Each structure stands twice: as C-alpha cells, then as structure tokens.
Amino acid sequence: MQRLLLSLGGFALAMALVPATAQAGGFEHSVNGWTGWYAGVQLGVNSNSYDGFGSSSAFAQELTGGYNYQVNSNLVLGGDLYTVWNTDTGHSVDSVPGYSANYGSRGVGAEFLAGFAVDNFLPYLKVGYGHLNISGNLSGSASSARYGAGVMWRISANSGLLIQYTYQKANIPNTLGNGDFKNSNITLGYNWFFD
C-alpha cells in the first residue's frame, strides 16, 4: 500500500508540473469549446468488497474513449466507452472466520456524461452500464449501473488532466452463492483531445 501511495504522489506531482511545462512551451490555455473526440488513461486506487468478505484495495488502471458536445456556453453532454481493471488477485480478504478469498476485478461498459463548463474546467457527473467480472477465488460476473463524478481540466487545446470517482455494485453468483460485489475507483488521468 505504501508503494501505491508513493506512486500516486509521484503521479500527482507530475500532473501539477504539466501546466508549467505547457506554458513554458508556449501552449495557449484558452479552449474553443469542449466539443470533440478524446481518449484517456487513468491510474489510481480500486476499493472492492464482497458480501461477508470485507474489503480490500489495489492499484487500478482505466482506459477511456469518448465524445463530448458543448450545447451552450456551460452545458456539455457526452459519452464514453471504458475498461477498468485491477489484476491483483493476490490480495486476501478474510473477514469470515476460517475462510479467505483472493480476487481481482475487470469492468467494461459505456457511460453518459453531463458537465458544466467553467473556462478550462469541466466538473461532471456520469451514469452508465457495464459488465463487471471477478477473477480469482470469487470468480463470477454480472452487469449493472455505474455512477461517477469528476473534473476535467484542459491544459492546452489537445491535452487535459482529470480526477474521477466511480462506483458500481453488482450481485454476482459464484461458488459460495450470490453476493453483492461493490467496486469503486479514485483515479487521476490524462486525456488527449483530437479536435
């Protein structure tokens, strides 16, 4: 966990230095709207729990691709496709006496975005639907709604940073029976805007 926090701290520092680097490189910070295609990568912390087995945290990675449309000076609507995963099937959750479980998770899906643009910042809410898969001892999968919130920050015409929180809960059957699997992510990311 300490290594994960150090990695996130280094990533946050790099994100803080990017605007200074962009400005020194002569990039213009004003943006002519949020309309257009983008692709992004995110890194952060995944926290998940399964009924009766407590919770555990792991390193999370997410890839996204989407399109935003700026309706007026403030309202931005959009959508994206995502895949998010943690491959740490080695973390053990053992809150049930005599039992332990090692598992990781992967999700894929689509989301709708609604945001309120303020200059180069875009606070937003997301709602979507995705397929969530558990690997390891608690193998199983199910589809359910996914919710999120975050802020994008355009640092140049083609580059942006973001911080995002997402949450998904699915009832997943496995060898131990049915149980609610709760999966949340807090991530920092980078988006490349094509338009």
C-alpha positions as CSV (number, residue, x, y, z in Angstrom):
1,M,0.0,0.0,0.0
2,Q,2.9,2.4,0.8
3,R,4.3,1.8,-2.7
4,L,0.9,2.5,-4.2
5,L,0.6,5.8,-2.3
6,L,4.1,6.8,-3.3
7,S,3.3,6.1,-7.0
8,L,0.1,8.2,-6.8
9,G,2.0,11.0,-5.1
10,G,4.6,11.0,-7.9
11,F,1.8,11.0,-10.5
12,A,0.0,13.9,-8.7
13,L,3.3,15.9,-8.7
14,A,3.8,15.2,-12.4
15,M,0.2,16.4,-13.1
16,A,0.9,19.6,-11.2
17,L,4.1,20.3,-13.2
18,V,2.5,19.7,-16.6
19,P,0.7,23.1,-16.8
20,A,4.0,24.9,-16.0
21,T,5.7,22.9,-18.7
22,A,2.9,23.6,-21.2
23,Q,3.0,27.3,-20.5
24,A,6.8,27.4,-20.9
25,G,6.4,25.6,-24.2
26,G,4.1,28.4,-25.4
27,F,0.8,26.4,-25.3
28,E,-2.4,28.5,-25.2
29,H,-4.6,27.7,-22.2
30,S,-7.8,29.1,-23.7
31,V,-10.0,26.4,-25.3
32,N,-12.6,26.9,-28.0
33,G,-15.2,24.6,-26.5
34,W,-15.4,21.0,-25.3
35,T,-16.8,19.5,-28.4
36,G,-14.8,16.6,-29.9
37,W,-13.4,13.2,-29.6
38,Y,-10.9,12.2,-26.8
39,A,-9.0,9.2,-25.4
40,G,-7.6,8.9,-22.0
41,V,-5.7,6.8,-19.4
42,Q,-6.2,6.8,-15.7
43,L,-4.4,5.4,-12.7
44,G,-5.5,5.2,-9.1
45,V,-6.9,3.2,-6.2
46,N,-9.5,0.5,-6.6
47,S,-11.5,-0.5,-3.5
48,N,-13.8,-3.5,-3.6
49,S,-15.8,-5.7,-1.3
50,Y,-17.9,-8.9,-1.5
51,D,-20.6,-9.8,1.0
52,G,-19.1,-11.4,4.0
53,F,-15.5,-11.0,3.0
54,G,-14.8,-7.4,3.9
55,S,-13.0,-5.0,1.6
56,S,-9.5,-4.6,0.0
57,S,-7.7,-2.1,-2.1
58,A,-5.5,-2.5,-5.1
59,F,-3.9,-0.5,-7.9
60,A,-6.4,0.5,-10.7
61,Q,-6.0,1.3,-14.4
62,E,-8.6,2.6,-16.7
63,L,-8.7,3.4,-20.5
64,T,-11.5,5.5,-22.0
65,G,-12.5,6.9,-25.3
66,G,-15.4,9.2,-25.9
67,Y,-17.1,12.3,-27.5
68,N,-18.3,15.5,-25.9
69,Y,-20.7,18.1,-27.3
70,Q,-20.8,21.6,-25.9
71,V,-24.5,22.5,-26.1
72,N,-24.1,26.2,-25.0
73,S,-21.6,28.3,-23.0
74,N,-21.8,26.0,-20.0
75,L,-23.6,22.7,-20.7
76,V,-21.6,19.8,-22.0
77,L,-23.1,16.4,-22.9
78,G,-21.1,13.4,-23.9
79,G,-20.5,9.7,-23.7
80,D,-17.6,7.3,-23.4
81,L,-16.6,3.6,-23.5
82,Y,-14.3,2.4,-20.7
83,T,-12.4,-0.6,-19.5
84,V,-11.1,-0.6,-15.9
85,W,-9.2,-3.3,-14.1
86,N,-7.0,-4.4,-11.2
87,T,-5.1,-7.6,-11.7
88,D,-4.1,-8.0,-8.1
89,T,-5.7,-11.4,-7.4
90,G,-3.2,-11.9,-4.7
91,H,-4.8,-9.6,-2.1
92,S,-6.6,-11.6,0.5
93,V,-9.8,-10.8,2.2
94,D,-10.6,-13.0,5.2
95,S,-13.3,-11.4,7.5
96,V,-15.3,-14.6,7.6
97,P,-13.7,-16.9,10.2
98,G,-12.0,-19.9,8.6
99,Y,-12.4,-18.6,5.0
100,S,-10.3,-16.3,2.8
101,A,-10.6,-15.2,-0.8
102,N,-8.1,-13.8,-3.3
103,Y,-9.6,-11.8,-6.2
104,G,-9.3,-9.0,-8.7
105,S,-11.8,-7.3,-11.0
106,R,-12.3,-6.0,-14.5
107,G,-15.1,-3.9,-15.9
108,V,-16.2,-2.7,-19.4
109,G,-19.1,-0.5,-20.4
110,A,-20.5,2.8,-21.6
111,E,-21.3,6.0,-19.8
112,F,-23.3,9.2,-20.4
113,L,-21.7,12.4,-19.2
114,A,-23.3,15.8,-18.2
115,G,-21.0,18.6,-17.3
116,F,-20.9,22.3,-16.5
117,A,-18.0,24.1,-18.3
118,V,-16.2,26.9,-16.5
119,D,-13.4,28.2,-18.7
120,N,-10.9,25.3,-18.9
121,F,-12.6,23.2,-16.2
122,L,-15.4,20.7,-16.6
123,P,-17.0,19.3,-13.4
124,Y,-19.2,16.4,-14.5
125,L,-21.5,13.6,-13.4
126,K,-21.6,10.2,-15.2
127,V,-24.1,7.4,-15.3
128,G,-23.6,4.2,-17.3
129,Y,-23.9,0.5,-17.6
130,G,-21.2,-2.0,-17.5
131,H,-20.2,-5.7,-17.2
132,L,-18.1,-6.5,-14.0
133,N,-16.0,-9.6,-13.8
134,I,-14.3,-11.0,-10.7
135,S,-11.2,-13.2,-11.1
136,G,-9.5,-15.4,-8.6
137,N,-11.3,-17.4,-5.8
138,L,-14.6,-15.5,-6.1
139,S,-14.9,-15.9,-9.9
140,G,-18.1,-14.6,-11.4
141,S,-19.6,-11.8,-13.4
142,A,-22.7,-9.6,-13.8
143,S,-23.9,-6.3,-15.4
144,S,-25.2,-3.3,-13.5
145,A,-25.3,0.5,-13.4
146,R,-22.1,2.5,-12.8
147,Y,-22.0,6.1,-11.4
148,G,-19.3,8.6,-11.4
149,A,-18.2,12.2,-10.8
150,G,-15.1,14.2,-11.6
151,V,-13.4,17.2,-13.0
152,M,-11.5,17.6,-16.4
153,W,-9.0,20.4,-16.8
154,R,-7.9,21.5,-20.3
155,I,-4.2,22.5,-20.1
156,S,-3.9,23.0,-23.8
157,A,-6.1,22.6,-26.9
158,N,-5.3,18.9,-27.1
159,S,-4.4,17.9,-23.5
160,G,-6.3,17.6,-20.3
161,L,-6.0,16.2,-16.8
162,L,-8.7,14.8,-14.7
163,I,-9.7,13.4,-11.3
164,Q,-12.6,11.0,-11.1
165,Y,-14.6,8.8,-8.7
166,T,-16.7,5.8,-9.9
167,Y,-18.9,3.3,-8.1
168,Q,-20.5,0.1,-9.3
169,K,-22.5,-2.6,-7.3
170,A,-23.4,-5.9,-8.9
171,N,-25.0,-9.1,-7.5
172,I,-22.5,-11.8,-8.6
173,P,-23.1,-15.5,-8.2
174,N,-20.1,-17.7,-7.5
175,T,-19.1,-21.0,-5.8
176,L,-20.1,-19.5,-2.4
177,G,-23.5,-18.4,-3.6
178,N,-24.9,-15.0,-4.6
179,G,-23.4,-11.8,-3.1
180,D,-23.1,-8.1,-3.7
181,F,-19.8,-7.0,-5.1
182,K,-19.1,-3.3,-4.6
183,N,-16.4,-1.7,-6.8
184,S,-15.1,1.9,-6.5
185,N,-12.2,3.7,-8.1
186,I,-10.5,7.0,-7.4
187,T,-8.2,7.9,-10.3
188,L,-6.1,10.6,-11.8
189,G,-5.8,10.7,-15.5
190,Y,-4.7,12.3,-18.8
191,N,-7.0,12.9,-21.8
192,W,-5.9,13.6,-25.4
193,F,-8.4,15.7,-27.4
194,F,-8.4,15.1,-31.1
195,D,-10.4,18.2,-32.2
